[in-house]
Amino acid sequence: MIKRILVALDSDLDTQTATTCAIEIARRYDAEVNGLTVIDRERIESSARGGGIGSFYYAQKLRERLTEESRETAQAIMRDFSAAMEGSGVRYGVHSEEGVPFERIVEDMKYHDLLIMGKDPHFFYAHPDKDTNTVARVVKNTIAATLVVGPSYDPVKKVLFAYDGSNAAARTIQEFMHLSPFGIDIEIEILSIFHRKDEEEADLLLTLMKEYVLSYGFGSKVTKIDSSSPAQEIIEHANKIGANLLVAGAHSASAIKRVAFGSTTSRLIEQCPVPLFVDN
């Protein structure tokens, strides 16, 4: 069950998708949706830094201008969010904070069941073309499930679980089953990518996870693929079966943009054409 949803608001199309998705889930559970904008003070300070003593005045003026531009953009984003929520029949709130985006988002996640955010957010509102690595940092430090969306969204009817037996993958599937964000009218397929001699282990993993999913009343199809390129196979299989959502664990071993995810999850974030439900 879900009662509170946090939407990280940005100036790109992903935010519109995130808001639409949040409304759909909130209606199912009579949940509250809260929108959050974050003024990236760290980036503002970094952009205004530099030069000698004589440049202090100009740096201060630049800092003030970037801060004002960012605040104005944040206000416009919040107005757009409020307009989208007004006719939805869903309870909502919206607020703005200043600081390091991923830290502010993670702090607010302590009081929400689910975070929904775009796959490529740019919280340096004064220069929205600059990447802030927020997705990676959020998932690395998350205490709640995160739904990462792109610019387009279809109602979720077919879900693909990518399962490799890892703790992160198992926890993510467990959290998805507990929250059941898209209700019970969904098809589930469990995919395991094995390589060479690991086929028996893949069979066992699929059997155990199929039984777990069944305990929640969901039937599921299982598929195994022999490949040394798990991310590519997962993406291709999601396309092949027409999945509307991918459920995969986040691994903190290596790095998407040198910050958080394992290499497979990194590629899924960047290239998967459907929303990604992930937990750490």
C-alpha positions in Angstrom: 0.0 0.0 0.0 1.1 3.5 -0.8 0.0 6.6 1.1 2.6 9.3 0.3 4.4 9.9 -3.0 7.2 12.3 -3.5 7.8 13.7 -7.0 11.1 15.4 -7.7 10.2 18.3 -10.0 12.4 19.5 -12.8 12.0 21.6 -16.0 12.1 18.8 -18.5 9.4 16.5 -20.0 10.2 13.7 -17.5 8.6 15.7 -14.7 5.3 15.7 -16.6 5.5 12.0 -16.9 6.4 11.6 -13.2 3.4 13.7 -12.3 1.0 11.7 -14.5 2.3 8.5 -13.0 2.0 9.8 -9.4 -1.6 10.8 -10.0 -2.4 7.3 -11.3 -0.9 5.5 -8.3 -2.4 8.0 -5.8 -5.9 7.5 -7.1 -5.5 3.7 -6.6 -4.6 4.1 -2.9 -6.1 7.5 -2.0 -2.5 8.7 -1.5 -1.1 12.1 -1.1 1.4 13.5 -3.7 4.0 16.0 -2.8 6.1 17.9 -5.3 9.6 19.1 -4.5 11.9 21.5 -6.3 15.5 22.0 -5.1 17.7 25.0 -5.7 21.1 23.5 -6.3 23.2 25.8 -4.1 26.3 23.7 -4.5 26.3 24.2 -8.3 25.5 27.9 -7.9 28.5 28.4 -5.5 30.7 26.4 -7.9 29.8 28.4 -10.9 30.4 31.7 -9.1 33.7 30.6 -7.6 37.1 31.6 -9.1 39.3 34.5 -9.7 41.3 36.7 -7.3 40.3 39.2 -4.7 39.3 41.7 -7.3 36.7 39.3 -8.7 34.9 38.8 -5.4 32.3 41.5 -6.3 31.5 40.0 -9.7 31.3 36.5 -8.2 28.9 37.7 -5.6 26.7 39.4 -8.3 26.8 36.2 -10.4 25.8 34.1 -7.4 22.9 36.4 -6.7 21.8 36.3 -10.4 22.0 32.5 -10.6 20.1 32.1 -7.3 17.3 34.5 -8.5 17.0 32.8 -11.8 16.8 29.4 -10.1 14.2 30.5 -7.7 12.1 32.0 -10.5 12.3 28.7 -12.5 11.4 26.7 -9.4 8.3 28.8 -8.8 7.3 28.3 -12.5 7.8 24.5 -12.1 5.7 24.5 -8.9 2.9 26.4 -10.7 2.9 23.9 -13.5 2.8 21.0 -11.0 -0.1 22.6 -9.1 -2.0 23.1 -12.3 -1.6 19.5 -13.2 -2.7 18.3 -9.8 -5.7 20.7 -9.4 -8.1 18.8 -11.6 -6.9 15.3 -10.6 -8.9 14.8 -7.4 -5.7 13.9 -5.6 -4.5 15.5 -2.4 -1.2 17.2 -3.0 1.4 19.7 -1.7 4.4 21.4 -3.2 7.4 23.1 -1.8 10.9 24.3 -2.6 14.1 23.7 -0.8 17.7 24.9 -1.2 20.8 22.7 -0.9 22.4 19.7 -2.6 19.5 18.1 -4.6 20.1 14.5 -3.7 20.5 15.2 0.0 17.2 17.2 0.1 15.4 14.5 -1.9 16.7 11.7 0.3 15.7 13.6 3.5 12.2 14.0 2.2 12.0 10.3 1.3 12.1 9.5 5.0 8.5 10.5 5.1 7.2 9.0 1.8 6.6 5.5 0.5 7.7 6.1 -3.1 9.8 8.6 -5.0 9.1 9.3 -8.7 11.7 11.2 -10.7 13.0 11.7 -14.2 15.8 9.6 -15.5 18.0 12.6 -16.4 17.2 15.5 -14.0 18.9 18.8 -14.0 18.4 20.7 -10.8 20.8 23.5 -11.7 17.7 25.4 -12.9 19.8 28.4 -14.1 21.6 26.1 -16.5 19.3 23.1 -17.1 21.7 21.6 -19.7 24.1 20.7 -16.9 23.9 17.2 -15.5 23.7 17.0 -11.7 24.1 13.2 -11.2 21.1 13.3 -8.9 19.5 9.9 -9.9 22.7 8.0 -9.1 23.2 9.8 -5.8 19.6 9.4 -4.7 19.5 5.6 -5.4 22.8 5.1 -3.7 21.4 6.7 -0.5 17.8 5.8 -0.8 15.7 4.6 2.0 12.6 4.0 -0.1 11.7 2.7 -3.6 12.3 4.9 -6.6 10.4 4.9 -9.9 12.6 6.5 -12.6 10.7 7.6 -15.7 11.4 9.0 -19.1 9.5 11.5 -21.2 6.8 9.1 -22.2 4.5 6.8 -20.2 2.0 4.0 -20.9 -0.3 2.4 -18.3 1.5 -0.4 -16.6 0.1 -3.8 -17.6 3.2 -6.0 -18.2 6.1 -5.9 -15.7 9.5 -7.5 -16.2 11.5 -8.5 -13.1 15.3 -8.7 -13.8 16.5 -11.1 -11.2 20.1 -12.3 -10.6 19.9 -13.6 -7.1 21.5 -10.5 -5.5 20.3 -8.9 -2.3 19.5 -5.7 -4.2 17.4 -7.5 -6.8 15.5 -9.5 -4.2 14.8 -6.4 -2.0 13.6 -4.5 -5.0 11.1 -7.2 -6.0 10.0 -7.6 -2.4 9.4 -3.8 -2.2 7.4 -3.9 -5.5 5.2 -6.7 -4.2 4.7 -4.9 -0.8 3.8 -1.6 -2.4 2.0 -3.0 -5.4 2.0 0.5 -7.1 0.1 -0.6 -10.2 -2.5 -2.8 -8.6 -3.2 -6.5 -9.3 -4.2 -6.4 -12.9 -0.7 -6.9 -14.3 1.3 -9.6 -16.0 4.7 -10.5 -14.5 7.6 -12.1 -16.2 10.8 -13.0 -14.3 14.0 -12.9 -16.3 17.4 -14.3 -15.3 20.5 -13.8 -17.3 23.1 -16.6 -16.8 26.4 -17.3 -18.4 27.8 -20.7 -19.4 27.8 -23.0 -16.3 25.3 -21.1 -14.2 22.2 -22.4 -15.9 21.2 -24.7 -13.0 21.6 -21.8 -10.6 19.4 -19.6 -12.9 16.7 -22.3 -12.8 16.7 -22.5 -9.0 16.6 -18.7 -8.7 13.6 -18.5 -11.1 11.8 -21.3 -9.3 12.2 -19.7 -5.9 11.2 -16.2 -7.1 8.2 -17.5 -9.0 7.0 -19.2 -5.8 7.5 -15.9 -3.8 5.5 -13.9 -6.4 2.8 -16.6 -6.3 2.4 -16.1 -2.6 1.1 -12.7 -3.3 -1.5 -14.1 -5.7 0.4 -13.3 -8.9 1.2 -15.8 -11.6 4.3 -15.3 -13.5 6.2 -16.5 -16.5 10.0 -17.2 -16.2 12.7 -16.8 -18.8 16.4 -17.5 -18.8 18.9 -16.3 -21.3 22.6 -17.3 -21.7 24.5 -14.1 -22.2 27.5 -12.1 -21.0 25.7 -8.8 -21.7 22.9 -8.7 -19.1 21.9 -5.1 -19.7 21.6 -5.5 -23.4 19.6 -8.7 -23.0 17.2 -7.1 -20.4 16.5 -4.1 -22.6 16.0 -6.3 -25.7 13.7 -8.7 -23.8 11.7 -5.8 -22.3 11.1 -4.5 -25.9 10.3 -8.0 -27.2 7.5 -8.7 -24.7 6.2 -5.2 -24.7 6.9 -4.5 -21.0 5.6 -1.2 -19.6 7.9 -1.4 -16.5 11.2 -2.9 -15.5 11.9 -3.9 -11.9 15.7 -4.2 -11.1 18.0 -3.9 -8.1 20.5 -1.1 -7.8 24.0 -2.2 -7.0 26.4 0.1 -5.2 29.5 -1.8 -6.4 30.6 0.3 -9.4 29.2 3.4 -11.0 26.8 5.1 -13.2 28.5 8.4 -13.9 31.1 7.2 -11.3 28.6 7.5 -8.4 26.2 4.7 -7.6 24.9 1.9 -9.8 26.5 -1.3 -11.0 27.2 -1.3 -14.7 24.0 -3.2 -15.6 21.7 -0.9 -13.8 23.6 2.1 -15.2 22.9 1.0 -18.7 19.2 0.3 -17.8 18.8 3.8 -16.5 20.3 5.3 -19.6 18.9 3.1 -22.3 15.7 1.3 -21.1 12.7 2.7 -23.0 10.3 2.0 -20.1 10.1 3.2 -16.5 12.5 1.5 -14.0 11.4 0.6 -10.5 14.6 0.4 -8.4 15.6 0.0 -4.8 19.0 -0.1 -3.1 
